Amino acid sequence: MNIPHFCVGDLLEMKKPHPCGAKTMKVLRVGSDMRIVCTGCGRDLTLPRVKLEKAVKKILPAEKTEEVSK
């Protein structure tokens, strides 16, 4: 079983879109409860790590997302 590794600043592509239509979330805090923010509307969510791991489709590491934004 592959356990995903989350870091602060990572962008997460979700399996289902947020009600605002955005499919990406940014990690603000890691731990047993994960704090993420929607990149579309700015909604702040705190989810249990297990629930978030099941909802994530792909992790875009913070280093790669910084290169794209430059």
N, C-alpha and C positions, 0 to 999 in steps of 0.2 A: 504494500500500500504506500502510495506516494503522498507525503504530508507537505502541503504547500508552505513556503516560507514567505511571510509578509514583512515588509519594511515600511517605515514612515516615508511617505512621498510616492509610493508605488501607485500606479493606476490599475484598477481592476476592471476588466470587461466582464459584465454580468451576463448570465444566461437569459434573463428576462429584463426588459427595460423598466426604468423607474416610471411612475405615472406621468412625469413631465416629458418623457420620450428619450431621455439620455440613457445610454447603456454603460457609461463609465463612471466609476467612483474613485476618489482619492483617499488613501489611508492617512488618517491623522494620528491614531494611537493603536498600538499593538498590545496584546496580552490575552487573557482569557475572554475578555470582552473587547471587541474591535470597534474603533470609532472611525467612521467613514463619512465623506461628504460627497453629494451628487455634483458632478461637474456641470450639469445643465442648470439646475435651479438653486443650488447651494444648500439644499436640505441636509442637516446633520443627523446621522443615525448612529446608534450604538447597538451592535448585535453580538450575540454569543459567537465565539470563534467557529464552533462546529457548524452553526447555521450558515455563516458567511462562506466557509470552505465549500459547502454544497452548492451555493448560489453563484460562485465564481467560475467563469468560463476560461479566462486567460489573465495572467499577471504580466503587466508591462513594468519592468523594474524602473526605479527612479532615475538611474543613470541614463537609460535609453530615452526616457520621456524628456529629460533636460536637453538632450541633443536635438530632438525633434522640435522643441520650442525655440531653439536658437536660430 
